[in-house]
C-alpha cells in the first residue's frame, strides 16, 4: 500500500513539473513576440496591388516620373492653363486692338466740334488755363497741344515736352481737356514783353498738321506775354495742366 501511494505521488510530481515547464515555455514565447501596434483610425488601409500589377508605389514608376494617371491629370491642367492663357492673351490683345482702332477712327477735336475758354489762375503765378470742351455728339481726339497766337505774334510759343501724356487725350461729348499756359517769367527774365487782348488757338491732327481754322478766344483783360511764353500738351486733368 505504501508503495502504491509513493508511485501516485511520484507521478503527480512528474506531471506537475511537466506542466510547470510547459507554462514557463509559453510565457517565454509570448515575451519574445512584438507588442501589437496602436490602432490609428486615420491611417489609410494598405492598397492591394491588382493582379499582374507591380507592387512598387503608384507615385514612382522607377524612372523618376509620375504614373500615367498623375501625368494625365497634370498634363490636362497644363493644357487647360495654356489654352486659358492663350485665350486670355488673345482676348486681351483683340480688345486692345479694337480699342486702338476705335480711338483712331474718332474725329479730331477742332473749332467745329469744341468750345475754347481761357482763364487766369492764382497758382502758379503768370499762368492761365486753356479749356477745350467737346460740344459734338461723338468723342474726339485732342492731339498733341494747342497752337497759340497772342496778338500779332509772328511765331507760336514752344510746348513743354515734359508735359507729354502717355496717350492721345480723347474728349467725350460734354467733357473737357486742359492745357496750361505760362504767359511770362515770374522773375522778369523774359524779354520782348507786350500786352494784348487777342488770342487765337489752333488744333493739330494725328500727323501734327494744322486741323481746321484758328479760333478766336476772348480775353477778359490785357494779358502780358514775353519770350518765356510756353504751353503744355493737352491733359485730361486740370491739375496736370498746371504743373509746369
C-alpha positions as a printed NumPy array, in Angstrom:
array([[  0.   ,   0.   ,   0.   ],
       [  2.805,   2.396,   0.86 ],
       [  4.484,   1.638,  -2.483],
       [  1.207,   2.478,  -4.326],
       [  0.942,   5.84 ,  -2.615],
       [  4.58 ,   6.567,  -3.409],
       [  4.121,   5.78 ,  -7.105],
       [  1.   ,   8.032,  -7.308],
       [  2.85 ,  10.872,  -5.598],
       [  5.819,  10.485,  -7.898],
       [  3.502,  10.512, -10.98 ],
       [  1.747,  13.641,  -9.706],
       [  5.06 ,  15.345,  -9.13 ],
       [  6.274,  14.484, -12.629],
       [  3.025,  15.764, -14.208],
       [  3.182,  18.959, -12.177],
       [  6.794,  19.556, -13.192],
       [  5.935,  18.97 , -16.84 ],
       [  3.021,  21.396, -16.633],
       [  5.215,  23.993, -14.984],
       [  7.878,  23.624, -17.675],
       [  5.234,  23.992, -20.415],
       [  3.828,  27.091, -18.773],
       [  7.258,  28.671, -18.495],
       [  7.991,  27.887, -22.17 ],
       [  4.703,  29.506, -23.255],
       [  5.454,  32.608, -21.209],
       [  8.893,  32.888, -22.756],
       [  7.44 ,  32.643, -26.283],
       [  4.871,  35.367, -25.558],
       [  7.51 ,  37.704, -24.152],
       [  9.587,  37.359, -27.344],
       [  6.612,  38.293, -29.651],
       [  6.299,  42.021, -30.621],
       [  3.543,  44.029, -28.954],
       [  0.515,  44.811, -31.163],
       [  0.643,  48.27 , -32.871],
       [ -1.644,  51.019, -31.611],
       [ -4.868,  51.472, -33.63 ],
       [ -4.924,  54.528, -35.869],
       [ -8.354,  55.257, -37.302],
       [ -6.97 ,  57.848, -39.744],
       [ -4.283,  55.641, -41.205],
       [ -5.13 ,  54.573, -44.784],
       [ -5.674,  50.919, -45.392],
       [ -2.861,  49.275, -47.346],
       [ -3.661,  49.003, -51.032],
       [ -3.566,  45.578, -52.502],
       [ -1.875,  45.547, -55.887],
       [ -4.053,  44.479, -58.74 ],
       [ -3.436,  41.185, -60.389],
       [ -0.322,  41.384, -62.576],
       [  0.463,  44.909, -61.382],
       [  3.778,  45.902, -59.891],
       [  3.985,  46.249, -56.117],
       [  6.015,  49.484, -56.478],
       [  4.388,  52.719, -55.085],
       [  1.95 ,  54.327, -57.508],
       [  3.851,  57.63 , -57.385],
       [  7.111,  56.067, -58.537],
       [  7.466,  54.144, -61.776],
       [ 11.175,  53.65 , -61.336],
       [ 12.175,  56.319, -63.891],
       [ 11.616,  59.429, -61.743],
       [  8.312,  60.293, -63.461],
       [  4.777,  60.259, -62.217],
       [  2.39 ,  57.456, -63.02 ],
       [  0.29 ,  57.568, -66.151],
       [ -2.729,  58.662, -64.116],
       [ -0.851,  61.52 , -62.435],
       [  0.752,  62.559, -65.694],
       [ -2.629,  62.666, -67.368],
       [ -4.007,  64.917, -64.645],
       [ -1.012,  67.187, -64.692],
       [ -0.976,  67.339, -68.469],
       [ -4.644,  68.19 , -68.566],
       [ -4.082,  71.057, -66.137],
       [ -1.122,  72.354, -68.135],
       [ -3.052,  72.211, -71.368],
       [ -6.012,  73.902, -69.707],
       [ -3.808,  76.66 , -68.275],
       [ -2.061,  77.031, -71.608],
       [ -5.303,  77.25 , -73.525],
       [ -6.784,  79.586, -70.928],
       [ -3.713,  81.816, -71.007],
       [ -3.677,  81.818, -74.784],
       [ -7.355,  82.677, -74.985],
       [ -6.937,  85.385, -72.315],
       [ -3.953,  86.934, -74.073],
       [ -5.722,  86.653, -77.404],
       [ -8.852,  88.237, -75.999],
       [ -6.888,  90.991, -74.276],
       [ -4.912,  91.699, -77.432],
       [ -8.061,  91.776, -79.502],
       [ -9.716,  94.151, -77.041],
       [ -6.681,  96.44 , -77.049],
       [ -6.504,  96.383, -80.834],
       [-10.229,  97.052, -81.085],
       [ -9.936,  99.965, -78.676],
       [ -6.978, 101.349, -80.622],
       [ -8.884, 101.1  , -83.892],
       [-11.898, 102.709, -82.272],
       [ -9.776, 105.569, -80.948],
       [ -8.087, 106.048, -84.312],
       [-11.447, 106.274, -86.061],
       [-12.598, 109.163, -83.86 ],
       [-12.674, 112.673, -85.329],
       [-10.041, 115.242, -84.405],
       [-11.028, 117.953, -81.971],
       [-11.307, 121.235, -83.88 ],
       [-13.093, 124.538, -83.582],
       [-16.125, 122.96 , -85.243],
       [-16.882, 120.404, -82.54 ],
       [-15.483, 122.139, -79.442],
       [-15.614, 125.318, -77.394],
       [-12.489, 127.045, -76.061],
       [-12.133, 129.213, -72.952],
       [ -9.119, 130.587, -71.103],
       [ -8.957, 131.807, -67.517],
       [ -6.292, 133.177, -65.205],
       [ -5.209, 131.233, -62.105],
       [ -3.65 , 132.339, -58.826],
       [ -1.172, 129.484, -58.686],
       [  1.223, 129.095, -60.364],
       [  1.813, 132.792, -60.948],
       [  1.707, 134.128, -64.503],
       [ -0.234, 131.076, -65.65 ],
       [ -3.545, 130.613, -67.435],
       [ -5.724, 127.551, -68.011],
       [ -6.984, 126.8  , -71.515],
       [-10.054, 124.539, -71.582],
       [-11.493, 122.716, -74.607],
       [-14.991, 121.258, -74.241],
       [-16.482, 118.77 , -76.678],
       [-19.759, 120.173, -77.993],
       [-20.301, 117.416, -80.563],
       [-22.199, 114.149, -80.395],
       [-19.088, 111.946, -80.711],
       [-15.85 , 111.745, -78.783],
       [-12.892, 113.5  , -80.402],
       [ -9.122, 113.258, -80.097],
       [ -7.178, 116.269, -78.841],
       [ -3.807, 115.597, -80.483],
       [ -0.527, 116.986, -79.201],
       [ -1.015, 120.547, -77.934],
       [ -2.888, 123.733, -78.778],
       [ -1.296, 126.234, -81.127],
       [ -1.412, 129.714, -79.595],
       [ -1.069, 133.153, -81.105],
       [ -1.234, 136.13 , -78.775],
       [ -1.819, 139.459, -80.529],
       [  0.249, 139.937, -83.683],
       [  2.916, 137.368, -82.755],
       [  4.831, 136.037, -85.741],
       [  5.551, 132.677, -84.115],
       [  3.769, 130.257, -81.807],
       [  5.085, 129.502, -78.311],
       [  7.04 , 126.278, -77.697],
       [  5.484, 123.305, -75.953],
       [  6.677, 121.906, -72.616],
       [  7.923, 118.462, -73.668],
       [  7.85 , 117.119, -70.108],
       [  4.073, 117.501, -70.151],
       [  3.577, 114.97 , -72.953],
       [  0.978, 112.378, -71.868],
       [  1.364, 108.652, -72.468],
       [ -1.574, 108.509, -74.852],
       [ -3.719, 110.731, -77.009],
       [ -6.305, 112.623, -74.982],
       [ -9.813, 111.597, -76.026],
       [-12.594, 114.001, -75.084],
       [-16.086, 112.554, -74.706],
       [-19.162, 114.645, -75.572],
       [-19.699, 117.244, -72.863],
       [-16.291, 116.545, -71.298],
       [-13.173, 118.75 , -71.325],
       [ -9.41 , 118.633, -71.748],
       [ -6.908, 121.189, -70.49 ],
       [ -3.63 , 122.905, -71.336],
       [ -1.529, 125.152, -69.137],
       [ -0.115, 128.423, -70.459],
       [  2.791, 130.226, -68.816],
       [  2.469, 133.769, -70.122],
       [  5.654, 135.293, -68.708],
       [  8.504, 134.626, -66.318],
       [  7.93 , 135.221, -62.622],
       [ 11.403, 136.69 , -62.103],
       [ 11.242, 139.122, -65.004],
       [ 13.917, 137.33 , -67.007],
       [ 11.767, 137.227, -70.158],
       [ 12.331, 139.65 , -72.994],
       [ 10.225, 141.29 , -75.708],
       [  7.146, 141.507, -73.489],
       [  3.867, 143.08 , -74.585],
       [  0.215, 143.2  , -73.513],
       [ -2.724, 142.059, -75.653],
       [ -6.389, 141.133, -75.539],
       [ -6.251, 138.996, -78.653],
       [ -5.756, 135.24 , -78.619],
       [ -6.214, 132.701, -81.391],
       [ -5.998, 128.94 , -80.808],
       [ -5.481, 126.202, -83.365],
       [ -5.639, 122.387, -83.269],
       [ -3.334, 119.693, -84.616],
       [ -4.237, 116.373, -86.22 ],
       [ -2.654, 112.941, -85.774],
       [  0.203, 113.905, -88.114],
       [  0.882, 117.116, -86.179],
       [ -0.534, 119.21 , -89.003],
       [ -2.994, 122.049, -88.674],
       [ -6.583, 120.822, -88.21 ],
       [ -9.243, 123.374, -89.095],
       [ -9.121, 127.146, -88.713],
       [ -7.714, 129.134, -85.827],
       [-10.362, 130.017, -83.254],
       [-10.577, 133.42 , -81.614],
       [-10.709, 133.072, -77.824],
       [-11.836, 136.211, -75.956],
       [ -9.693, 137.582, -73.115],
       [-11.403, 139.463, -70.313],
       [ -8.442, 141.803, -69.859],
       [ -4.967, 142.524, -71.156],
       [ -2.523, 139.673, -70.82 ],
       [  1.201, 140.308, -70.621],
       [  3.371, 137.829, -72.506],
       [  7.12 , 137.671, -73.079],
       [  9.751, 135.382, -74.57 ],
       [  9.182, 132.712, -71.88 ],
       [  5.643, 132.045, -73.115],
       [  5.021, 128.259, -73.219],
       [  2.098, 125.833, -73.483],
       [  1.604, 122.241, -72.334],
       [  0.219, 119.227, -74.166],
       [ -3.479, 118.575, -73.785],
       [ -4.232, 116.884, -70.458],
       [ -7.231, 115.034, -69.114],
       [ -6.858, 116.621, -65.663],
       [ -6.75 , 120.292, -64.776],
       [ -4.058, 119.816, -62.13 ],
       [ -1.769, 118.106, -64.635],
       [ -2.054, 121.075, -66.983],
       [ -0.944, 123.495, -64.253],
       [  2.071, 121.504, -63.08 ],
       [  4.505, 123.176, -65.5  ]])
